[in-house]
């Protein structure tokens, strides 16, 4: 049938990175293949799949929870008055993992933020849909001298006051910010790509929404 005489070489078991120990960061290997090498000839093991190695490296990235900023004055929020929404800006996260003959660098970049504003579209409707939307990037903090009626690039205008009978007794609406981090990778063999699952940390804060009223005062 042909082939090599078993006495003329060695059959090697190939182990490639399969996971990363979340506690130590050490690679965990799994047997993936066998290689036959003639006596006196060094075996050449195939490198691991760079996309799989990138996925494992991405599992070690820890994106911070967003720090919510509300303006122009978080202590004086009212219906029919736009509020500015943003989170503290965050730099990209980078991690490089290397194995014999291959290294992969993964980079996570914050690309958008989804906001859930807590108030339903209609509080009188059971299981009403809660108002939510997505802004590009981190949003925009309110300028110090902004006019109260200015529409922000990323913001929201409440319709309903946060009355206790609308908010399960809390007197506040919960605002939740979910950041979306796109994860890309580049390998030393020239390949690259984007991982299908972004990082999505989130945070929640409570806001009391009142109402501004004008009062006429007689002169003199």
MARFIPA-362803 format. One line per 5 residues: number of its first residue (from 1); their letters; for each residue y, x, z of N, C-alpha, C, O. Coordinates in Angstrom, 1 decimal, always signed. Example, Ala and Ser with C-alpha at 12.3 -4.5 7.8 and 13.67 -1.06 7.14 Angstrom:
BEGIN
1	AS	-5.7:+13.2:+7.8:-4.5:+12.3:+7.8:-3.3:+13.2:+7.8:-3.3:+14.2:+8.5; -2.2:+12.8:+7.1:-1.1:+13.7:+7.1:+0.0:+12.9:+7.9:+1.1:+13.4:+8.0;
This chain:
BEGIN
1	XXXXX	-1.2:+0.8:+0.0:+0.0:+0.0:+0.0:+1.3:+0.9:+0.0:+2.4:+0.3:-0.2; +1.1:+2.2:+0.2:+2.3:+3.1:+0.2:+2.9:+3.1:+1.5:+2.4:+2.5:+2.5; +4.1:+3.7:+1.6:+4.8:+3.8:+2.9:+4.6:+5.2:+3.5:+3.9:+6.0:+2.9; +5.3:+5.4:+4.6:+5.2:+6.7:+5.3:+4.1:+6.7:+6.3:+3.7:+5.7:+6.9; +3.5:+7.9:+6.5:+2.5:+8.1:+7.5:+3.2:+8.0:+8.9:+4.2:+8.7:+9.1;
6	XXXXX	+2.7:+7.3:+9.8:+3.4:+7.2:+11.2:+3.6:+8.5:+11.8:+4.5:+8.7:+12.7; +2.7:+9.5:+11.5:+2.9:+10.8:+12.1:+4.0:+11.6:+11.6:+4.3:+12.7:+12.1; +4.7:+11.1:+10.5:+5.7:+11.9:+9.8:+7.1:+11.4:+10.2:+8.1:+11.9:+9.6; +7.2:+10.5:+11.2:+8.6:+10.1:+11.6:+8.5:+9.3:+12.9:+7.5:+9.3:+13.6; +9.7:+8.7:+13.2:+9.8:+8.0:+14.4:+10.5:+6.6:+14.1:+11.4:+6.5:+13.3;
11	XXXXX	+10.0:+5.6:+14.8:+10.6:+4.2:+14.6:+11.5:+4.0:+15.8:+11.1:+4.0:+17.0; +12.8:+3.8:+15.5:+13.8:+3.6:+16.6:+14.1:+2.1:+16.7:+14.2:+1.4:+15.8; +14.4:+1.7:+18.0:+14.9:+0.4:+18.2:+16.4:+0.5:+18.3:+16.9:+1.3:+19.0; +17.1:-0.4:+17.6:+18.5:-0.4:+17.5:+19.1:-1.4:+18.5:+18.7:-2.6:+18.5; +20.0:-1.0:+19.4:+20.7:-1.9:+20.3:+22.2:-1.9:+20.0:+22.8:-0.8:+19.9;
16	XXXXX	+22.8:-3.1:+19.8:+24.2:-3.2:+19.5:+24.9:-4.0:+20.6:+24.3:-4.8:+21.3; +26.2:-3.8:+20.7:+27.0:-4.6:+21.7:+26.8:-6.1:+21.5:+26.9:-6.6:+20.4; +26.5:-6.8:+22.5:+26.2:-8.2:+22.5:+27.2:-9.0:+23.4:+27.4:-10.2:+23.1; +27.7:-8.4:+24.4:+28.6:-9.0:+25.4:+29.3:-8.0:+26.2:+29.0:-6.8:+26.1; +30.3:-8.4:+26.9:+31.0:-7.6:+27.8:+31.0:-8.1:+29.2:+31.2:-9.2:+29.5;
21	XXXXX	+30.6:-7.2:+30.2:+30.6:-7.5:+31.6:+32.0:-7.9:+32.0:+32.9:-7.0:+32.0; +32.2:-9.1:+32.5:+33.6:-9.6:+32.8:+34.1:-8.9:+34.1:+35.3:-8.9:+34.4; +33.2:-8.3:+34.9:+33.6:-7.7:+36.1:+33.9:-6.2:+36.0:+34.9:-5.7:+36.6; +33.2:-5.5:+35.1:+33.4:-4.1:+34.9:+33.9:-3.7:+33.6:+34.5:-2.6:+33.4; +33.9:-4.6:+32.6:+34.3:-4.3:+31.3:+33.3:-3.5:+30.5:+33.6:-3.1:+29.3;
26	XXXXX	+32.2:-3.2:+31.0:+31.1:-2.5:+30.3:+30.5:-3.3:+29.2:+30.3:-4.5:+29.4; +30.1:-2.7:+28.1:+29.4:-3.4:+27.1:+27.9:-3.6:+27.5:+27.3:-2.8:+28.1; +27.5:-4.8:+27.1:+26.1:-5.2:+27.3:+25.4:-5.2:+25.9:+25.9:-5.8:+25.0; +24.3:-4.4:+25.8:+23.6:-4.3:+24.5:+22.4:-5.1:+24.3:+21.7:-5.5:+25.3; +22.1:-5.5:+23.1:+20.9:-6.3:+22.8:+20.2:-5.7:+21.6:+20.9:-5.1:+20.7;
31	XXXXX	+18.9:-5.7:+21.6:+18.1:-5.2:+20.4:+18.4:-6.0:+19.2:+18.2:-7.2:+19.2; +18.8:-5.4:+18.1:+19.1:-6.1:+16.9:+18.2:-5.7:+15.7:+18.1:-6.5:+14.7; +17.7:-4.5:+15.7:+17.0:-4.0:+14.5:+16.1:-2.8:+14.8:+16.1:-2.3:+16.0; +15.4:-2.3:+13.8:+14.6:-1.1:+13.9:+14.9:-0.2:+12.8:+15.3:-0.6:+11.7; +14.9:+1.1:+13.0:+15.2:+2.1:+12.0:+14.1:+3.2:+12.0:+13.7:+3.7:+13.0;
36	XXXXX	+13.6:+3.4:+10.8:+12.5:+4.5:+10.6:+13.2:+5.8:+10.1:+14.0:+5.7:+9.2; +13.0:+6.8:+10.8:+13.5:+8.1:+10.4:+12.4:+9.2:+10.3:+11.6:+9.3:+11.3; +12.4:+9.9:+9.2:+11.4:+11.0:+9.1:+11.7:+12.1:+10.1:+12.8:+12.3:+10.6; +10.6:+12.8:+10.5:+10.7:+13.9:+11.4:+11.8:+14.9:+11.0:+11.7:+15.4:+9.8; +12.7:+15.2:+11.9:+13.7:+16.2:+11.5:+15.0:+15.6:+10.9:+15.9:+16.3:+10.7;
41	XXXXX	+15.0:+14.3:+10.7:+16.1:+13.6:+10.1:+16.7:+12.7:+11.1:+16.0:+11.8:+11.7; +18.0:+12.9:+11.4:+18.6:+12.0:+12.5:+18.7:+10.6:+12.0:+19.1:+10.3:+10.8; +18.4:+9.6:+12.8:+18.5:+8.2:+12.4:+20.0:+7.8:+12.4:+20.8:+8.3:+13.2; +20.3:+6.9:+11.5:+21.7:+6.4:+11.3:+21.6:+4.9:+11.6:+21.1:+4.1:+10.8; +22.2:+4.5:+12.8:+22.2:+3.1:+13.2:+23.3:+2.4:+12.5:+24.4:+3.0:+12.4;
46	XXXXX	+23.1:+1.2:+12.1:+24.3:+0.4:+11.5:+25.3:+0.1:+12.6:+24.9:-0.2:+13.7; +26.6:+0.0:+12.3:+27.6:-0.3:+13.3:+27.5:-1.8:+13.6:+26.9:-2.6:+12.7; +27.9:-2.3:+14.7:+27.9:-3.7:+15.0:+28.8:-4.5:+14.1:+29.7:-3.9:+13.5; +28.7:-5.8:+14.1:+29.6:-6.7:+13.4:+31.0:-6.6:+14.1:+31.1:-7.0:+15.2; +32.0:-6.2:+13.3:+33.3:-6.1:+14.0:+33.9:-7.4:+14.5:+34.6:-7.4:+15.5;
51	XXXXX	+33.6:-8.5:+13.8:+34.1:-9.8:+14.2:+33.5:-10.2:+15.5:+34.1:-10.8:+16.4; +32.2:-9.9:+15.7:+31.5:-10.2:+17.0:+32.1:-9.4:+18.1:+32.2:-9.8:+19.2; +32.3:-8.1:+17.8:+32.9:-7.2:+18.8:+34.3:-7.7:+19.2:+34.7:-7.6:+20.3; +35.1:-8.2:+18.2:+36.4:-8.7:+18.5:+36.3:-9.9:+19.4:+37.2:-10.1:+20.3; +35.4:-10.8:+19.1:+35.2:-12.0:+19.9:+34.9:-11.6:+21.4:+35.5:-12.2:+22.3;
56	XXXXX	+34.1:-10.6:+21.6:+33.8:-10.1:+22.9:+35.0:-9.5:+23.6:+35.3:-9.8:+24.8; +35.8:-8.7:+22.8:+37.0:-8.1:+23.4:+38.0:-9.2:+23.8:+38.7:-9.0:+24.8; +38.2:-10.2:+22.9:+39.1:-11.3:+23.2:+38.8:-12.0:+24.5:+39.7:-12.5:+25.2; +37.5:-12.0:+24.9:+37.2:-12.7:+26.1:+37.7:-11.9:+27.4:+37.7:-12.5:+28.5; +38.2:-10.7:+27.2:+38.7:-9.9:+28.3:+40.3:-10.1:+28.4:+40.9:-9.7:+29.4;
61	XXXXX	+40.9:-10.7:+27.4:+42.3:-10.9:+27.4:+42.7:-12.0:+28.4:+42.0:-13.1:+28.5; +43.7:-11.8:+29.2:+44.1:-12.8:+30.2:+45.6:-13.1:+29.9:+46.5:-12.4:+30.3; +45.8:-14.2:+29.2:+47.2:-14.7:+28.9:+47.7:-15.3:+30.2:+47.1:-16.1:+30.8; +49.0:-15.0:+30.5:+49.6:-15.6:+31.7:+49.9:-17.1:+31.6:+50.2:-17.5:+30.5; +49.8:-17.8:+32.7:+50.3:-19.2:+32.7:+51.8:-19.2:+32.4:+52.5:-18.4:+32.9;
66	XXXXX	+52.2:-20.2:+31.7:+53.6:-20.3:+31.3:+54.5:-20.6:+32.5:+54.1:-21.3:+33.4; +55.7:-20.0:+32.5:+56.7:-20.3:+33.5:+57.7:-21.2:+32.9:+58.5:-20.8:+32.1; +57.7:-22.5:+33.4:+58.5:-23.5:+32.7:+60.0:-23.4:+33.2:+60.3:-23.2:+34.4; +60.9:-23.5:+32.2:+62.3:-23.5:+32.4:+62.9:-24.8:+31.9:+62.6:-25.2:+30.7; +63.7:-25.5:+32.7:+64.3:-26.8:+32.3:+65.8:-26.7:+32.5:+66.3:-26.3:+33.5;
71	XXXXX	+66.6:-27.1:+31.5:+68.0:-27.0:+31.6:+68.7:-28.3:+31.0:+68.0:-29.2:+30.5; +70.0:-28.4:+31.2:+70.9:-27.3:+31.8:+70.8:-27.3:+33.3:+71.1:-26.2:+33.9; +70.5:-28.4:+34.0:+70.5:-28.4:+35.4:+69.2:-29.2:+35.8:+69.2:-30.4:+35.8; +68.2:-28.5:+36.3:+66.9:-29.2:+36.6:+67.1:-30.2:+37.8:+66.2:-31.0:+38.0; +68.1:-30.0:+38.6:+68.3:-30.9:+39.7:+69.1:-32.2:+39.4:+69.3:-33.0:+40.2;
76	XXXXX	+69.6:-32.3:+38.1:+70.4:-33.4:+37.7:+70.0:-33.9:+36.4:+70.7:-34.0:+35.4; +68.7:-34.3:+36.3:+68.1:-34.9:+35.0:+68.2:-36.4:+35.0:+68.0:-37.0:+36.0; +68.6:-36.9:+33.9:+68.8:-38.4:+33.8:+68.3:-38.9:+32.4:+68.1:-38.2:+31.5; +68.0:-40.2:+32.4:+67.6:-40.9:+31.2:+68.8:-40.8:+30.2:+70.0:-40.8:+30.5; +68.4:-40.8:+28.9:+69.4:-40.7:+27.8:+70.2:-39.5:+27.7:+71.2:-39.4:+26.9;
81	XXXXX	+69.9:-38.5:+28.5:+70.6:-37.2:+28.4:+69.5:-36.1:+28.0:+68.6:-35.9:+28.8; +69.7:-35.4:+26.9:+68.7:-34.4:+26.5:+68.5:-33.3:+27.5:+69.5:-32.8:+28.1; +67.3:-32.9:+27.6:+67.0:-31.7:+28.5:+66.4:-30.6:+27.6:+65.7:-30.9:+26.6; +66.7:-29.4:+27.9:+66.3:-28.2:+27.2:+65.0:-27.7:+27.8:+64.8:-27.6:+29.0; +64.0:-27.4:+27.0:+62.7:-26.9:+27.4:+62.4:-25.5:+26.9:+62.6:-25.2:+25.7;
86	XXXXX	+61.9:-24.7:+27.7:+61.5:-23.3:+27.3:+60.5:-22.7:+28.4:+60.4:-23.3:+29.5; +59.9:-21.7:+28.0:+59.1:-20.9:+29.0:+59.6:-19.4:+28.9:+60.2:-19.0:+27.9; +59.3:-18.7:+29.9:+59.6:-17.3:+29.9:+58.9:-16.6:+28.8:+57.7:-16.7:+28.6; +59.7:-15.8:+28.0:+59.1:-15.1:+26.9:+58.0:-14.1:+27.3:+58.1:-13.5:+28.4; +57.0:-14.0:+26.5:+55.9:-13.1:+26.8:+55.6:-12.2:+25.7:+55.5:-12.6:+24.5;
91	XXXXX	+55.4:-10.8:+25.9:+55.1:-9.9:+24.8:+53.6:-10.1:+24.4:+52.8:-10.7:+25.1; +53.3:-9.6:+23.2:+51.9:-9.7:+22.8:+50.9:-9.0:+23.7:+51.3:-8.0:+24.4; +49.7:-9.4:+23.8:+48.6:-8.7:+24.5:+47.7:-8.0:+23.6:+47.3:-8.5:+22.5; +47.4:-6.7:+23.9:+46.5:-5.9:+23.1:+45.4:-5.3:+23.9:+45.6:-4.8:+25.0; +44.3:-5.2:+23.2:+43.1:-4.6:+23.9:+42.2:-3.9:+22.8:+42.0:-4.5:+21.7;
96	XXXXX	+41.8:-2.7:+23.0:+40.9:-2.0:+22.1:+39.6:-1.7:+22.7:+39.5:-1.2:+23.8; +38.5:-2.0:+22.0:+37.2:-1.7:+22.4:+36.5:-0.8:+21.4:+36.6:-1.0:+20.2; +35.9:+0.3:+21.9:+35.3:+1.3:+21.0:+33.8:+1.4:+21.3:+33.4:+1.5:+22.4; +33.0:+1.5:+20.2:+31.6:+1.8:+20.3:+31.3:+2.9:+19.3:+32.2:+3.2:+18.4; +30.2:+3.6:+19.3:+29.9:+4.6:+18.3:+30.2:+4.1:+16.8:+29.6:+3.1:+16.4;
101	XXXXX	+31.0:+4.9:+16.1:+31.3:+4.6:+14.7:+32.2:+3.4:+14.5:+32.4:+3.1:+13.3; +32.7:+2.8:+15.5:+33.6:+1.6:+15.3:+34.5:+1.3:+16.5:+34.0:+1.4:+17.6; +35.7:+1.0:+16.2:+36.6:+0.5:+17.2:+37.3:-0.8:+16.7:+37.6:-0.9:+15.5; +37.6:-1.7:+17.6:+38.3:-2.9:+17.3:+39.4:-3.2:+18.2:+39.3:-3.1:+19.4; +40.6:-3.5:+17.7:+41.8:-3.8:+18.5:+42.1:-5.3:+18.3:+42.2:-5.8:+17.2;
106	XXXXX	+42.2:-6.0:+19.4:+42.5:-7.5:+19.3:+44.0:-7.6:+19.9:+44.3:-7.0:+20.8; +44.7:-8.5:+19.3:+46.1:-8.7:+19.7:+46.3:-10.2:+19.8:+46.1:-11.0:+18.8; +46.8:-10.7:+20.9:+47.1:-12.1:+21.1:+48.6:-12.3:+21.1:+49.3:-11.6:+21.9; +49.2:-13.2:+20.3:+50.6:-13.4:+20.2:+50.9:-14.9:+20.5:+50.3:-15.8:+19.9; +51.9:-15.1:+21.4:+52.3:-16.5:+21.7:+53.0:-17.1:+20.5:+54.0:-16.6:+20.1;
111	XXXXX	+52.5:-18.2:+19.9:+53.0:-18.7:+18.7:+53.7:-20.1:+18.9:+54.6:-20.5:+18.1; +53.2:-20.9:+19.8:+53.8:-22.2:+20.0:+53.5:-22.7:+21.4:+52.7:-22.2:+22.1; +54.2:-23.8:+21.8:+54.0:-24.4:+23.1:+54.0:-25.9:+22.9:+54.9:-26.5:+22.3; +53.0:-26.5:+23.5:+52.9:-28.0:+23.5:+53.3:-28.5:+24.8:+53.0:-28.1:+25.9; +54.2:-29.6:+24.8:+54.8:-30.2:+26.0:+54.3:-31.6:+26.2:+54.3:-32.4:+25.2;
116	XXXXX	+53.8:-31.9:+27.4:+53.5:-33.2:+27.8:+54.5:-33.6:+28.8:+54.6:-33.0:+29.9; +55.3:-34.7:+28.5:+56.4:-35.0:+29.4:+56.2:-36.0:+30.5:+57.1:-36.3:+31.3; +55.0:-36.5:+30.6:+54.6:-37.3:+31.8:+54.9:-38.7:+31.7:+54.0:-39.6:+32.1; +56.0:-39.1:+31.1:+56.3:-40.6:+31.0:+55.5:-41.2:+29.8:+55.4:-40.6:+28.7; +55.0:-42.4:+30.0:+54.3:-43.1:+28.9:+55.4:-43.7:+27.9:+56.5:-43.9:+28.3;
121	XXXXX	+55.0:-44.0:+26.7:+55.9:-44.6:+25.8:+56.3:-45.9:+26.3:+57.5:-46.3:+26.1; +55.4:-46.7:+27.0:+55.8:-48.0:+27.6:+55.0:-48.1:+28.9:+53.8:-48.4:+28.9; +55.7:-47.9:+30.0:+55.0:-48.0:+31.3:+54.3:-49.3:+31.6:+53.4:-49.4:+32.4; +54.8:-50.4:+30.9:+54.2:-51.7:+31.1:+52.8:-51.9:+30.4:+52.1:-52.8:+30.7; +52.5:-50.9:+29.6:+51.2:-51.0:+28.8:+50.1:-50.2:+29.5:+50.3:-49.0:+29.7;
126	XXXXX	+49.0:-50.8:+29.9:+48.0:-50.0:+30.6:+47.5:-48.9:+29.6:+47.3:-49.1:+28.4; +47.2:-47.7:+30.2:+46.7:-46.6:+29.5:+47.6:-46.2:+28.3:+47.1:-45.8:+27.3; +48.9:-46.3:+28.6:+49.9:-46.0:+27.5:+49.8:-44.5:+27.2:+49.5:-43.7:+28.0; +50.1:-44.2:+25.9:+50.1:-42.8:+25.5:+51.3:-42.1:+26.1:+52.5:-42.5:+26.1; +51.0:-40.9:+26.6:+52.1:-40.1:+27.2:+52.8:-39.3:+26.1:+52.2:-38.8:+25.2;
131	XXXXX	+54.1:-39.2:+26.3:+54.9:-38.5:+25.3:+54.6:-37.0:+25.2:+54.6:-36.4:+26.3; +54.3:-36.5:+24.1:+54.0:-35.1:+23.9:+54.4:-34.6:+22.5:+54.5:-35.4:+21.6; +54.7:-33.3:+22.4:+55.1:-32.7:+21.1:+54.9:-31.2:+21.2:+54.7:-30.7:+22.3; +55.0:-30.5:+20.1:+54.9:-29.0:+20.1:+56.1:-28.4:+19.5:+56.7:-28.8:+18.5; +56.5:-27.3:+20.2:+57.7:-26.5:+19.7:+57.2:-25.1:+19.3:+56.2:-24.6:+19.8;
136	XXXXX	+57.8:-24.5:+18.3:+57.5:-23.1:+17.9:+57.9:-22.1:+19.0:+58.9:-22.3:+19.6; +57.0:-21.2:+19.2:+57.3:-20.1:+20.1:+57.5:-20.6:+21.6:+56.7:-21.5:+22.0; +58.5:-20.1:+22.3:+58.7:-20.3:+23.7:+59.8:-21.4:+24.0:+60.0:-21.6:+25.1; +60.4:-21.9:+22.9:+61.5:-22.8:+23.2:+62.8:-22.0:+23.4:+62.9:-20.8:+23.2; +63.9:-22.7:+23.7:+65.2:-22.1:+23.9:+65.8:-22.5:+25.2:+66.0:-23.7:+25.5;
141	XXXXX	+66.2:-21.5:+26.1:+66.9:-21.9:+27.3:+68.2:-22.5:+27.1:+68.9:-22.2:+26.0; +68.7:-23.3:+27.9:+70.0:-24.0:+27.8:+71.1:-23.0:+28.0:+71.1:-22.3:+29.0; +72.1:-22.8:+27.1:+73.3:-22.0:+27.3:+74.0:-22.4:+28.6:+74.0:-23.6:+28.9; +74.7:-21.5:+29.2:+75.4:-21.8:+30.5:+76.5:-22.9:+30.2:+76.8:-23.7:+31.1; +77.2:-22.9:+29.1:+78.3:-23.8:+28.8:+77.9:-25.0:+27.9:+78.8:-25.5:+27.2;
146	XXXXX	+76.7:-25.3:+27.8:+76.2:-26.3:+26.8:+76.8:-27.7:+27.2:+76.8:-28.0:+28.4; +77.2:-28.5:+26.2:+77.6:-29.8:+26.5:+76.4:-30.7:+26.8:+75.3:-30.5:+26.2; +76.6:-31.7:+27.7:+75.4:-32.5:+28.1:+74.8:-33.3:+27.0:+73.6:-33.6:+27.1; +75.5:-33.6:+26.0:+75.0:-34.4:+24.9:+74.4:-33.6:+23.7:+73.9:-34.2:+22.8; +74.4:-32.3:+23.8:+73.9:-31.4:+22.7:+72.4:-31.5:+22.6:+71.7:-31.4:+23.6;
151	XXXXX	+71.9:-31.8:+21.4:+70.5:-31.9:+21.2:+69.9:-30.4:+21.1:+70.3:-29.6:+20.3; +68.9:-30.1:+22.0:+68.4:-28.8:+22.0:+67.3:-28.6:+20.8:+66.8:-29.5:+20.3; +67.1:-27.3:+20.5:+66.1:-27.0:+19.5:+64.7:-27.4:+19.9:+63.9:-27.9:+19.1; +64.4:-27.3:+21.2:+63.2:-27.7:+21.8:+63.5:-28.5:+23.1:+63.9:-27.9:+24.1; +63.4:-29.8:+23.0:+63.9:-30.6:+24.2:+63.3:-32.0:+24.1:+62.5:-32.4:+23.2;
156	XXXXX	+63.8:-32.8:+25.0:+63.3:-34.2:+25.2:+64.3:-35.0:+25.9:+65.1:-34.5:+26.7; +64.4:-36.3:+25.5:+65.3:-37.2:+26.2:+64.4:-38.3:+26.8:+63.7:-39.1:+26.1; +64.4:-38.4:+28.2:+63.6:-39.4:+28.9:+64.2:-40.8:+28.6:+65.4:-41.1:+28.5; +63.3:-41.8:+28.6:+63.6:-43.2:+28.4:+63.6:-43.9:+29.7:+64.4:-44.8:+30.0; +62.6:-43.5:+30.6:+62.4:-44.2:+31.8:+62.7:-43.4:+33.1:+62.3:-42.2:+33.1;
161	XXXXX	+63.4:-44.0:+34.0:+63.6:-43.3:+35.3:+62.3:-43.2:+36.0:+61.4:-44.0:+35.8; +62.2:-42.1:+36.8:+60.9:-41.9:+37.5:+60.9:-42.7:+38.8:+60.8:-42.1:+39.9; +60.9:-44.0:+38.7:+60.8:-44.8:+39.9:+59.4:-44.7:+40.5:+58.4:-44.4:+39.8; +59.3:-45.0:+41.8:+58.0:-44.8:+42.5:+57.0:-45.7:+42.0:+55.8:-45.4:+41.9; +57.3:-46.9:+41.6:+56.3:-47.9:+41.1:+55.8:-47.5:+39.7:+54.9:-48.1:+39.2;
166	XXXXX	+56.5:-46.6:+39.0:+56.0:-46.1:+37.7:+55.3:-44.8:+37.8:+54.6:-44.4:+36.9; +55.4:-44.1:+38.9:+54.8:-42.8:+39.1:+53.8:-42.6:+40.2:+53.7:-41.6:+40.8; +53.1:-43.7:+40.5:+52.1:-43.7:+41.6:+52.7:-43.2:+42.9:+52.0:-42.5:+43.7; +54.0:-43.6:+43.1:+54.6:-43.2:+44.4:+55.2:-41.9:+44.5:+55.8:-41.6:+45.5; +55.1:-41.0:+43.5:+55.7:-39.7:+43.6:+57.2:-39.6:+43.3:+57.8:-38.7:+43.8;
171	XXXXX	+57.7:-40.5:+42.5:+59.1:-40.5:+42.1:+59.4:-39.4:+41.2:+60.6:-39.0:+41.0; +58.4:-38.8:+40.5:+58.7:-37.8:+39.5:+57.7:-37.9:+38.3:+56.7:-38.5:+38.4; +58.1:-37.4:+37.2:+57.3:-37.3:+36.0:+56.7:-35.8:+35.9:+57.5:-34.9:+36.1; +55.4:-35.7:+35.6:+54.9:-34.3:+35.5:+55.1:-33.8:+34.1:+54.8:-34.4:+33.1; +55.7:-32.6:+34.0:+55.8:-31.9:+32.7:+54.8:-30.8:+32.6:+54.7:-29.9:+33.5;
176	XXXXX	+54.0:-30.8:+31.6:+52.9:-29.8:+31.4:+53.2:-29.0:+30.1:+53.4:-29.6:+29.1; +53.3:-27.7:+30.2:+53.4:-26.8:+29.1:+52.1:-26.1:+28.8:+51.6:-25.4:+29.7; +51.7:-26.1:+27.6:+50.4:-25.4:+27.2:+50.8:-24.5:+26.1:+51.2:-24.9:+25.0; +50.6:-23.2:+26.3:+51.0:-22.2:+25.3:+49.8:-21.9:+24.5:+48.6:-21.9:+24.9; +50.0:-21.6:+23.2:+49.0:-21.3:+22.2:+49.2:-19.9:+21.7:+50.2:-19.5:+21.1;
181	XXXXX	+48.2:-19.0:+22.0:+48.2:-17.6:+21.6:+47.2:-17.4:+20.5:+46.0:-17.6:+20.7; +47.7:-17.0:+19.3:+46.9:-16.7:+18.2:+46.3:-15.3:+18.4:+47.0:-14.3:+18.7; +45.0:-15.1:+18.2:+44.3:-13.9:+18.4:+43.8:-13.3:+17.1:+43.0:-13.9:+16.4; +44.4:-12.1:+16.7:+43.9:-11.4:+15.5:+43.2:-10.1:+15.9:+43.4:-9.6:+17.0; +42.5:-9.6:+14.9:+41.8:-8.3:+15.2:+41.8:-7.4:+14.0:+41.9:-7.9:+12.9;
186	XXXXX	+41.8:-6.1:+14.3:+41.7:-5.1:+13.2:+40.7:-4.1:+13.6:+40.7:-3.6:+14.8; +39.8:-3.7:+12.7:+38.7:-2.8:+13.0:+38.9:-1.4:+12.3:+39.7:-1.4:+11.3; +38.3:-0.4:+12.8:+38.5:+1.0:+12.2:+37.9:+1.1:+10.9:+38.1:+2.0:+10.1; +37.0:+0.1:+10.5:+36.4:+0.2:+9.2:+37.2:-0.5:+8.1:+36.8:-0.7:+7.0; +38.4:-1.0:+8.5:+39.4:-1.6:+7.6:+39.3:-3.1:+7.5:+40.2:-3.7:+6.9;
191	XXXXX	+38.3:-3.7:+8.2:+38.2:-5.2:+8.2:+39.2:-5.7:+9.3:+39.6:-5.0:+10.2; +39.5:-7.0:+9.1:+40.4:-7.7:+10.1:+40.2:-9.2:+10.0:+39.5:-9.7:+9.1; +40.8:-9.9:+10.9:+40.7:-11.4:+10.8:+41.4:-12.0:+12.0:+42.1:-11.4:+12.8; +41.3:-13.3:+12.1:+41.8:-14.2:+13.1:+40.7:-14.9:+13.8:+39.9:-15.6:+13.1; +40.7:-14.9:+15.1:+39.6:-15.6:+15.8:+39.9:-17.1:+15.8:+41.1:-17.5:+15.9;
196	XXXXX	+38.9:-17.9:+15.8:+39.1:-19.4:+15.6:+39.6:-20.1:+16.9:+40.2:-21.1:+16.8; +39.4:-19.5:+18.1:+39.8:-20.1:+19.3:+41.0:-19.4:+19.9:+40.8:-18.3:+20.4; +42.2:-20.0:+19.9:+43.3:-19.4:+20.6:+43.2:-19.4:+22.1:+42.4:-20.2:+22.6; +44.0:-18.6:+22.8:+44.2:-18.7:+24.2:+45.2:-19.8:+24.5:+46.2:-19.9:+23.9; +44.8:-20.7:+25.5:+45.7:-21.9:+25.8:+46.0:-22.1:+27.3:+45.5:-23.1:+27.8;
201	XXXXX	+46.6:-21.1:+28.0:+46.9:-21.4:+29.4:+48.0:-22.4:+29.5:+48.8:-22.7:+28.6; +48.1:-23.1:+30.7:+49.0:-24.1:+30.9:+49.5:-24.1:+32.3:+48.9:-23.6:+33.2; +50.7:-24.8:+32.5:+51.3:-25.0:+33.8:+52.0:-26.3:+33.9:+52.3:-26.9:+32.9; +52.1:-26.9:+35.1:+52.8:-28.2:+35.3:+53.8:-28.1:+36.4:+53.6:-27.4:+37.4; +54.9:-28.8:+36.2:+56.0:-29.0:+37.2:+56.4:-30.4:+37.2:+56.1:-31.2:+36.3;
206	XXXXX	+57.0:-30.8:+38.3:+57.4:-32.2:+38.5:+59.0:-32.3:+38.4:+59.7:-31.4:+38.9; +59.4:-33.4:+37.7:+60.9:-33.6:+37.6:+61.2:-35.0:+38.0:+60.5:-36.0:+37.7; +62.3:-35.1:+38.7:+62.9:-36.5:+39.1:+63.9:-36.8:+38.0:+64.9:-36.1:+37.8; +63.7:-38.0:+37.4:+64.6:-38.5:+36.4:+65.4:-39.7:+36.9:+64.8:-40.7:+37.2; +66.7:-39.5:+37.0:+67.6:-40.6:+37.5:+68.4:-41.2:+36.4:+67.9:-41.3:+35.2;
211	XXXXX	+69.6:-41.7:+36.7:+70.5:-42.3:+35.7:+71.9:-42.0:+36.1:+72.3:-42.2:+37.2; +72.7:-41.6:+35.1:+74.1:-41.4:+35.3:+74.8:-42.7:+35.0:+74.6:-43.4:+34.1; +75.8:-43.1:+35.9:+76.6:-44.3:+35.7:+78.1:-43.9:+35.9:+78.5:-43.0:+36.7; +78.9:-44.6:+35.1:+80.3:-44.4:+35.2:+81.0:-45.4:+36.1:+80.6:-46.6:+36.1; +81.9:-45.0:+36.9:+82.6:-45.9:+37.9:+84.1:-45.8:+37.6:+84.7:-44.7:+37.6;
216	XXXXX	+84.7:-46.9:+37.4:+86.2:-47.0:+37.2:+86.8:-47.0:+38.6:+86.5:-47.9:+39.4; +87.8:-46.2:+38.8:+88.5:-46.1:+40.1:+90.0:-46.4:+39.8:+90.6:-45.7:+38.9; +90.6:-47.3:+40.5:+92.0:-47.7:+40.3:+92.9:-46.6:+40.8:+92.7:-46.0:+41.8; +93.9:-46.3:+40.0:+94.8:-45.3:+40.4:+95.8:-45.7:+41.5:+95.9:-46.9:+41.8; +96.5:-44.7:+42.1:+97.5:-45.0:+43.1:+96.8:-45.4:+44.5:+97.6:-45.6:+45.4;
